[in-house]
Amino acid sequence: MLSGTPSREFCATLGPGPLVAGVDEAGRGPLAGPVVAAAVLLCKPRPKGVGDSKKLTAKARAEAEEAIRRRCAYGIGVVDVDAIDRLNIFGATMLAMSLAVRGLCEALGEAVGENRLEALIDGNLTPQGRCAEWRWPARAIVGGDGKEPAIGAASILAKEYRDRLMVEAAARHPNYGWERNKGYGTQDHLEALRQHGPTPLHRRSFAPVAQLEMFA
């Protein structure tokens, strides 16, 4: 879990009412690596270039991430491969979101009471009632990363953070092209799996990996 402590100036702009954070994840579909979620409470005015991470260029996404981390409050939750295989990817994603919001609350600290925070979740389901660690009001928004700036900001942080983790992992496991495919099941990744077998960072509960192990 990682969090960014906001400045005093940021905290002074929050006011007394409810605070709305955006929450999104990266890494539900890959065959390898963790699932990462981010929770962001945007500053005013919000950073330029905030939007759905999938629609931004790599340069624009990196610039937006730097501005969000410098000016806004955020938390990042990371759930590793062992937990993904134990919980399944849905449960692991709900846990990552819970960890991200908890990190955001810890970043805000005494500046904001935890009970003031509400979460907007990208997708059609929230962790509320689905993850024991979740304890905040929440609302799901389908396509929220393109509709709600706070969710868009969370999508940027989650993707950039996870991408860096996979590039670092690629240096330790150079055969799978993770610096390019970030663990997704691309043709070169699948071919490397067939040639070299799975690493400790591969998700054994995912079919392409499980099938290879079955017939190994």
C-alpha positions in Angstrom: 0.0 0.0 0.0 1.3 3.4 -1.0 -0.1 6.9 -0.3 0.6 10.5 -1.0 0.3 13.0 1.8 -1.4 16.2 0.6 -0.1 19.7 1.3 -1.6 22.0 3.9 -2.9 24.1 1.0 -4.7 21.1 -0.4 -6.3 20.2 2.9 -7.4 23.8 3.4 -9.5 23.6 0.2 -11.5 20.5 1.3 -14.2 22.3 3.3 -16.7 20.6 5.7 -18.8 18.5 3.4 -18.5 15.0 1.9 -15.3 14.2 0.0 -15.6 12.2 -3.2 -12.7 10.0 -4.3 -12.3 8.1 -7.6 -11.2 4.5 -7.6 -10.0 2.3 -10.4 -7.8 -0.7 -11.0 -5.2 -1.9 -13.5 -4.2 -5.5 -14.2 -7.4 -7.7 -14.0 -6.7 -9.5 -17.3 -2.9 -10.2 -17.4 -1.5 -13.7 -17.0 1.3 -12.4 -14.7 1.9 -9.7 -12.1 -0.2 -8.1 -9.4 -3.5 -6.2 -9.6 -3.2 -2.6 -8.6 -5.9 -0.1 -7.6 -5.7 3.6 -6.9 -7.9 6.0 -5.1 -7.6 9.8 -5.8 -9.1 12.9 -4.2 -8.6 15.6 -6.7 -7.2 19.0 -6.0 -8.8 22.3 -7.2 -8.2 23.1 -10.0 -7.6 19.6 -11.1 -4.5 18.7 -13.0 -4.6 19.1 -16.8 -4.8 16.0 -18.9 -6.8 13.9 -16.4 -8.9 11.3 -18.2 -9.2 7.6 -19.1 -5.7 6.2 -19.0 -6.5 3.9 -22.0 -7.1 7.0 -24.2 -4.0 8.9 -23.3 -0.6 8.7 -25.0 2.2 7.3 -22.8 3.7 10.8 -22.6 0.4 12.5 -21.6 -0.2 9.7 -19.1 3.2 10.2 -17.5 2.8 13.9 -17.3 -0.7 13.6 -15.8 0.6 11.0 -13.2 3.3 13.4 -12.1 0.9 16.2 -11.6 -1.7 14.0 -9.7 0.9 12.7 -7.3 2.4 16.1 -6.7 -0.8 18.0 -6.1 -3.6 15.6 -5.1 -4.2 13.1 -2.3 -4.0 9.4 -3.3 -3.6 5.8 -2.1 -2.4 2.8 -4.1 -3.2 -0.8 -3.2 -1.3 -3.8 -4.6 -2.4 -7.4 -4.4 0.1 -10.0 -5.4 -0.2 -13.2 -7.5 -0.5 -15.5 -4.5 -3.6 -13.6 -3.3 -5.0 -13.5 -6.8 -4.8 -17.3 -7.0 -6.2 -17.7 -3.5 -9.1 -15.2 -3.7 -9.7 -15.2 -7.5 -9.2 -12.0 -9.6 -12.5 -10.4 -8.6 -11.8 -10.8 -4.9 -8.3 -9.6 -5.4 -9.5 -6.5 -7.2 -12.0 -5.7 -4.5 -9.2 -6.0 -1.9 -6.8 -3.8 -4.0 -9.5 -1.1 -4.1 -10.0 -1.4 -0.3 -6.3 -1.0 0.3 -6.1 2.0 -2.0 -8.9 3.8 -0.2 -7.4 3.0 3.1 -4.1 4.4 1.9 -5.9 7.6 0.8 -7.5 7.9 4.3 -4.1 7.5 5.9 -2.7 10.1 3.6 -5.4 12.6 4.6 -4.9 11.7 8.3 -6.3 14.2 10.8 -7.2 16.6 8.1 -10.3 14.6 7.2 -12.4 12.2 9.2 -12.6 8.8 7.4 -16.4 8.9 7.6 -16.5 11.9 5.3 -15.1 10.0 2.3 -17.3 8.6 -0.5 -16.0 6.5 -3.4 -16.9 6.4 -7.0 -15.8 3.1 -8.5 -15.2 2.4 -12.2 -17.4 -0.6 -13.3 -20.7 -2.0 -12.3 -19.9 -3.4 -8.9 -18.3 -2.0 -5.7 -16.4 -3.7 -2.9 -19.2 -2.8 -0.5 -20.5 -6.0 1.0 -17.9 -8.0 -1.1 -14.7 -7.3 0.7 -14.4 -7.3 4.5 -11.8 -4.5 4.5 -14.2 -2.1 2.7 -16.1 0.4 5.0 -17.0 3.5 2.9 -20.1 4.5 1.0 -19.6 3.7 -2.7 -21.2 4.0 -6.1 -20.3 2.1 -9.3 -20.2 4.0 -12.6 -19.8 2.0 -15.8 -17.2 3.7 -17.9 -16.4 6.0 -15.0 -12.8 6.5 -16.0 -14.1 8.5 -19.0 -17.0 10.2 -17.1 -15.6 11.2 -13.7 -12.3 13.0 -13.5 -11.4 11.5 -10.1 -11.8 8.0 -11.5 -9.8 9.0 -14.6 -7.0 10.2 -12.3 -7.2 6.9 -10.4 -6.9 4.9 -13.7 -3.8 6.9 -14.6 -2.1 6.2 -11.2 -3.0 2.5 -11.2 -1.8 1.9 -14.7 1.5 3.8 -14.4 2.3 2.2 -11.1 1.6 -1.3 -12.3 3.4 -0.8 -15.6 6.6 0.2 -13.6 6.3 -3.0 -11.5 6.1 -5.1 -14.7 9.1 -3.4 -16.3 11.1 -4.1 -13.1 9.9 -7.7 -13.1 10.9 -8.0 -16.7 14.5 -7.4 -15.7 14.4 -10.4 -13.4 12.4 -12.6 -15.9 13.6 -11.4 -19.3 12.1 -14.1 -21.5 8.4 -13.0 -21.4 8.5 -9.4 -22.8 6.8 -7.9 -19.8 8.4 -4.6 -20.5 6.2 -4.5 -23.6 3.1 -6.6 -22.8 2.9 -5.8 -19.1 2.0 -9.5 -18.4 -1.0 -9.7 -20.8 -1.4 -12.8 -22.9 0.1 -11.6 -26.1 1.5 -14.0 -28.7 5.1 -13.5 -27.7 4.2 -14.0 -24.0 2.3 -17.2 -24.7 5.1 -18.6 -26.8 7.6 -17.8 -24.0 5.3 -19.6 -21.5 5.4 -22.7 -23.8 9.2 -22.6 -24.1 10.2 -21.6 -20.6 7.2 -22.4 -18.4 5.6 -20.1 -15.8 7.5 -17.9 -13.3 6.5 -17.2 -9.7 4.8 -14.1 -11.0 2.4 -16.0 -13.2 -1.2 -16.5 -12.1 -1.7 -20.2 -11.7 -5.5 -19.8 -11.6 -5.6 -18.3 -15.1 -6.4 -20.9 -17.8 -3.4 -20.5 -20.1 -1.0 -20.9 -17.2 -3.0 -23.7 -15.5 -3.2 -25.6 -18.8 0.5 -25.5 -19.4 1.2 -26.7 -15.9 -1.3 -29.5 -16.3 0.5 -30.9 -19.3 4.0 -30.1 -18.2 
